[in-house]
Amino acid sequence: MFYDEIQKYSWEDTVKEISSKTAADVEMALSRWRRPSVEDFMALISPAAEPYLEDMARMSRIITLERFGRTISMYIPLYVSNACTNHCVYCGFNHHNPLTRTTLTMEQVEAECKAIRRLGPFENLLIVSGEFPALNGVDYLEQVLHVARPYFNNLTIEVMPMKARYYERLTHSGLNGVVCFQETYHESEYPKFHPRGMKSIYQWRLNGFDRMGQAGVHKIGMGVLIGLEKDWRADVTMMARHLQYLRQHYWRTRYSINFPRMCPAEGGYTPNVVMTDRELAQLTMAFRIFDHDVDISYSTRENPAFRRGMMQLGVTSMSAGSKTEPGGYQSTPDALEQFTVSDGRSPQEVTADIRSMGYEPVWKDWDKIFD
């Protein structure tokens, strides 16, 4: 399990190592772009790499075109429940927050699927839920998958971490992928952000990715929340180590990454650090150079102009037309959003923009049989 592996690395030593990187280290990392190491990745995200962003951009663009061509994979989220037993200090769905809790019925789920199909030819659906096993546990999710499957070819869930046998069970009900954010890899700080609920158990969440791999999940998505930790560079380095570990152990599985920037949330949470556009661009390009095949996703948290620019420099999938509240497309459009959308354009506007840049929106993911 990766929890045992991560014990080899000190958070404090990682912070020091990144800050000690020099221009020579960056140049060496760029010269090894065909087979970069985690140490090279640390050089590319370090402050020493800032003067080399144009070089990184050219390299990231070449690698992305080589591996993915001029394509952007499209997906859309469907929030099915904001009921949650966790007390995450940064989340609008925090159990303490006084809001109306909504868990969609299967009739409402189907209505949402039909409404999404009217928005555009989406085939990649991301099903999102708070963590409340009594209401939206594996039995509920299995029903949601059965309802959604006739409308979409590719179904991914972003829900509570589960046992391997439950992931395997869901793969037989139409599940293609699982997205899970570790939030932060800093174990000693993790409880401050997750004081109560199942999510407060750091080891259980971290080892969830192993359980996904053991269950044969076709695609695993991972990420950290930029803004929880001031030393975000150490966080993403731990994620790079995690990705490398997963590729070695579960090589049949495909992987995606995302690094959303935190915003103020319901309940008064304010991020501990604000990542600039320039820093996010540097991180995105560094990850593309580090892992040529990983899918890098930007959600509608990011604004249209920035998403447009990064589409050419490493990003390979985007959401469009997103609603981040349960039933937001049809059933309960006035429910509380999990986060505020920065790109509120319609799917048609987003895809027109993609085509204007000489890229092609791709609505359907690879079928498992072709991998």
C-alpha positions in Angstrom: 0.0 0.0 0.0 1.2 3.5 -0.8 0.9 4.6 2.9 3.9 2.4 3.6 5.8 3.9 0.6 5.2 7.5 1.5 6.8 7.0 4.9 10.1 7.0 3.1 9.7 10.7 2.3 9.9 13.5 4.8 7.6 16.5 4.1 10.2 18.9 5.5 13.0 17.4 3.5 10.9 17.6 0.4 10.2 21.3 0.9 14.0 22.0 1.4 14.9 19.9 -1.6 12.6 21.9 -3.9 13.7 25.2 -2.6 17.4 24.3 -3.1 16.9 23.6 -6.8 19.1 25.7 -9.1 19.1 26.8 -12.7 21.5 23.9 -13.5 19.0 21.4 -12.0 16.2 22.8 -14.2 18.4 22.6 -17.3 19.3 19.1 -16.5 15.6 18.2 -16.0 14.8 19.6 -19.4 17.5 17.7 -21.0 16.1 14.4 -19.5 12.6 15.1 -20.7 12.2 11.7 -22.3 12.7 9.9 -18.9 12.4 12.4 -16.1 12.6 11.5 -12.5 10.7 12.9 -9.5 13.8 14.9 -8.7 13.5 16.4 -12.2 9.9 17.2 -11.5 10.8 19.0 -8.3 13.3 21.2 -10.3 10.6 22.0 -12.9 8.1 23.2 -10.2 10.7 25.0 -8.2 11.1 28.8 -8.2 14.4 28.3 -10.1 12.3 27.2 -13.1 10.4 30.4 -13.5 12.9 31.9 -16.1 12.4 28.6 -18.1 8.6 28.7 -18.5 8.8 29.4 -22.3 11.1 26.4 -22.7 8.8 24.3 -20.6 5.8 25.5 -22.6 7.4 24.4 -25.9 8.3 21.0 -24.6 4.9 20.4 -22.9 3.2 21.4 -26.2 5.3 19.0 -28.2 4.7 16.1 -25.8 1.0 16.7 -25.7 0.6 16.9 -29.4 2.7 13.7 -29.7 0.6 11.7 -27.3 -2.9 13.2 -27.6 -2.9 15.1 -30.9 -5.1 18.2 -31.2 -7.9 16.9 -29.1 -9.7 17.9 -25.9 -11.8 15.3 -24.1 -15.1 16.7 -22.9 -16.9 15.6 -19.7 -19.7 16.9 -17.4 -20.4 16.4 -13.7 -23.7 15.2 -12.2 -24.0 15.9 -8.5 -26.5 13.4 -7.1 -26.2 14.2 -3.3 -24.8 16.9 -1.0 -25.5 14.8 2.1 -22.2 14.3 3.9 -21.1 13.2 7.4 -17.6 14.8 7.0 -16.6 18.1 8.6 -14.1 19.3 6.0 -13.4 23.0 6.8 -13.1 24.1 3.2 -16.2 22.4 1.7 -19.7 23.9 1.2 -21.1 20.4 1.9 -19.6 20.4 5.4 -21.9 18.5 7.8 -22.1 21.6 10.1 -23.3 24.0 7.4 -27.0 24.8 7.7 -28.2 23.9 4.2 -30.9 21.8 2.7 -29.6 18.3 2.0 -30.6 16.8 -1.3 -30.2 13.2 -2.5 -31.7 12.6 -5.9 -34.2 9.9 -6.5 -33.7 7.6 -9.4 -36.4 9.4 -11.3 -34.5 12.7 -10.7 -31.3 11.1 -11.8 -32.8 10.1 -15.0 -34.3 13.5 -15.5 -30.8 15.0 -15.0 -29.3 12.6 -17.5 -31.9 13.6 -20.1 -31.3 17.3 -19.4 -27.5 16.8 -19.8 -28.0 15.0 -23.1 -29.9 18.0 -24.3 -27.0 20.2 -23.5 -24.6 18.4 -25.9 -23.4 15.0 -27.0 -21.6 14.2 -23.8 -20.6 10.6 -23.3 -18.3 11.1 -20.2 -20.3 11.6 -17.1 -18.7 12.3 -13.7 -21.1 11.3 -10.9 -20.3 13.3 -7.7 -21.7 12.7 -4.2 -21.0 13.7 -0.6 -20.0 11.0 1.8 -23.0 9.7 3.7 -23.0 5.8 3.4 -26.6 5.4 4.8 -28.0 7.6 2.0 -25.5 7.5 -0.9 -23.5 4.4 -0.3 -22.6 1.6 -2.7 -26.2 0.3 -3.1 -27.4 3.8 -4.1 -24.4 4.4 -6.4 -25.1 1.1 -8.1 -28.6 2.2 -8.8 -27.4 5.5 -10.2 -25.0 3.7 -12.5 -27.8 1.5 -13.9 -30.0 4.5 -14.6 -27.2 6.6 -16.2 -25.6 3.8 -18.3 -28.2 3.9 -21.1 -27.4 7.7 -21.6 -23.6 7.7 -21.4 -20.8 5.4 -22.6 -18.3 6.4 -19.8 -19.2 6.6 -16.2 -16.9 7.9 -13.5 -17.6 8.4 -9.8 -16.2 10.9 -7.3 -17.5 9.7 -4.0 -16.4 8.2 -0.7 -13.4 5.8 -0.8 -14.6 2.2 -0.7 -13.4 -1.3 -0.2 -11.9 -3.1 -3.2 -14.8 -5.5 -3.5 -17.2 -2.6 -3.8 -15.2 -1.0 -6.5 -15.1 -4.3 -8.3 -18.9 -4.7 -7.8 -19.5 -1.3 -9.4 -17.3 -2.1 -12.4 -19.9 -4.8 -13.2 -22.6 -2.1 -13.1 -21.1 0.1 -15.7 -18.4 1.9 -13.7 -15.4 3.0 -15.8 -13.4 5.3 -13.6 -12.9 6.7 -10.1 -11.8 10.2 -9.1 -10.5 10.8 -5.6 -8.7 13.8 -4.2 -6.3 13.1 -1.5 -6.7 16.8 -0.7 -3.3 17.0 0.9 -0.5 14.5 1.4 0.8 16.3 4.6 -0.3 13.7 7.2 0.4 15.8 10.3 -1.7 18.7 8.9 -4.4 16.6 7.3 -6.6 16.4 10.5 -6.8 20.2 10.7 -8.8 20.2 7.5 -10.7 17.0 8.1 -11.5 17.0 11.9 -14.4 14.5 11.8 -16.0 11.9 9.6 -14.6 9.0 7.6 -12.5 11.4 5.6 -10.5 12.2 8.7 -8.8 8.8 8.4 -5.7 9.7 6.3 -4.5 6.2 5.8 -7.8 4.9 4.6 -8.2 7.6 2.0 -4.6 7.3 0.8 -4.7 3.6 0.4 -8.0 3.9 -1.5 -6.1 4.2 -4.7 -4.5 0.8 -4.2 -7.9 -0.6 -3.7 -9.1 0.9 -7.0 -6.1 -0.7 -8.7 -6.7 -4.0 -7.1 -10.3 -3.9 -8.2 -9.3 -3.4 -11.8 -10.8 0.1 -12.2 -10.2 1.2 -15.8 -9.2 4.8 -15.0 -8.1 6.5 -11.8 -8.2 10.2 -11.3 -6.2 11.9 -8.5 -5.4 15.4 -7.2 -4.6 17.8 -4.4 -6.4 20.9 -3.4 -4.2 23.9 -4.1 -4.7 26.3 -1.2 -4.9 23.9 1.8 -1.1 23.8 2.2 1.2 26.8 1.9 3.9 24.5 0.5 1.8 23.4 -2.5 5.0 22.3 -4.3 5.6 19.6 -1.7 2.0 18.4 -2.0 2.2 18.0 -5.8 5.6 16.3 -5.4 4.0 13.7 -3.2 1.3 13.2 -5.8 4.0 12.7 -8.5 5.5 10.0 -6.3 2.1 8.5 -5.8 1.4 8.5 -9.5 4.7 6.8 -10.2 4.0 4.2 -7.6 0.5 3.5 -9.1 1.9 3.1 -12.6 4.4 0.6 -11.4 1.8 -1.5 -9.5 -1.3 -1.1 -11.6 0.1 -0.6 -15.1 -3.1 -1.7 -16.9 -5.0 1.3 -15.4 -5.1 4.7 -17.0 -4.6 7.9 -14.9 -5.7 11.5 -14.8 -4.7 14.4 -12.5 -6.3 17.6 -11.5 -5.2 20.4 -9.2 -8.1 22.7 -8.5 -7.4 26.0 -6.8 -9.3 26.5 -3.6 -11.9 29.3 -3.3 -13.6 30.7 -0.2 -16.3 28.3 0.9 -19.6 28.4 2.7 -18.8 28.6 6.4 -16.0 31.1 6.1 -13.1 29.1 4.8 -10.3 31.1 3.2 -7.4 29.3 1.3 -3.9 29.4 3.0 -2.3 30.3 -0.3 -3.5 31.7 -3.6 -1.8 30.1 -6.6 -1.3 32.5 -9.5 -2.1 31.6 -13.1 1.6 31.6 -13.9 2.3 29.0 -11.1 -0.6 26.8 -12.2 0.7 26.9 -15.8 4.2 26.0 -14.5 2.7 23.0 -12.5 0.7 21.8 -15.5 3.6 21.9 -17.9 5.9 20.2 -15.3 3.4 17.4 -14.9 3.1 16.9 -18.6 6.9 16.7 -18.9 7.1 14.3 -16.0 4.3 12.0 -17.3 3.7 12.1 -21.0 0.6 9.9 -20.9 -1.4 11.2 -17.9 -4.7 13.0 -18.7 -4.6 16.5 -17.3 -8.0 17.9 -16.5 -9.2 21.5 -15.9 -12.7 22.0 -14.5 -15.0 25.1 -14.8 -13.3 26.4 -11.7 -10.8 28.0 -14.1 -11.8 31.0 -16.2 -12.3 30.8 -20.0 -9.2 32.7 -21.1 -6.9 30.6 -18.9 -8.5 27.3 -20.0 -8.1 28.4 -23.6 -4.4 29.1 -23.2 -3.6 25.9 -21.3 -5.4 23.8 -23.8 -2.4 24.2 -26.0 0.2 23.6 -23.2 -0.7 20.3 -21.6 -4.4 20.1 -20.7 -6.2 17.3 -22.4 -9.7 17.2 -20.8 -12.3 19.8 -19.8 -15.7 20.1 -18.4 -18.3 22.4 -19.8 -21.8 23.5 -18.8 -21.2 22.3 -15.3 -23.6 22.5 -12.4 -22.1 21.8 -9.0 -25.3 21.4 -7.0 -27.5 18.2 -6.8 -30.1 18.3 -9.5 -28.7 21.5 -11.0 -29.6 20.7 -14.6 -33.3 19.9 -14.1 -34.5 18.8 -10.7 -33.4 21.2 -7.9 -31.5 24.1 -9.6 -31.6 26.3 -6.4 -29.6 23.9 -4.2 -26.2 25.0 -2.8 -23.2 24.7 -5.1 -20.1 22.9 -3.9 -18.0 25.6 -5.6 -18.5 28.6 -7.8 -18.1 28.1 -11.5 -15.7 30.5 -13.2 -16.4 29.3 -16.8 -20.2 29.6 -17.2 -20.2 29.2 -21.0 -22.5 26.7 -22.6 -21.0 23.5 -24.0 -21.6 24.9 -27.5 -19.6 28.0 -26.7 -16.8 26.0 -25.2 -16.5 23.6 -28.1 -16.7 26.5 -30.6 -13.7 28.0 -28.8 -11.8 24.7 -28.9 -12.4 24.4 -32.6 -11.3 28.0 -33.2 -7.9 27.1 -31.8 -7.6 24.2 -34.3 -8.5 21.5 -31.8 -11.2 18.9 -31.8 -13.6 18.3 -28.9 -13.8 14.5 -28.2 -17.0 13.4 -26.5 -16.4 9.7 -26.1 -13.5 8.1 -24.2 -11.5 5.0 -25.2 -13.5 1.8 -24.7 -11.8 -0.5 -22.3 -11.6 -3.2 -25.0 -9.1 -1.1 -27.0 -6.6 -0.6 -24.1 
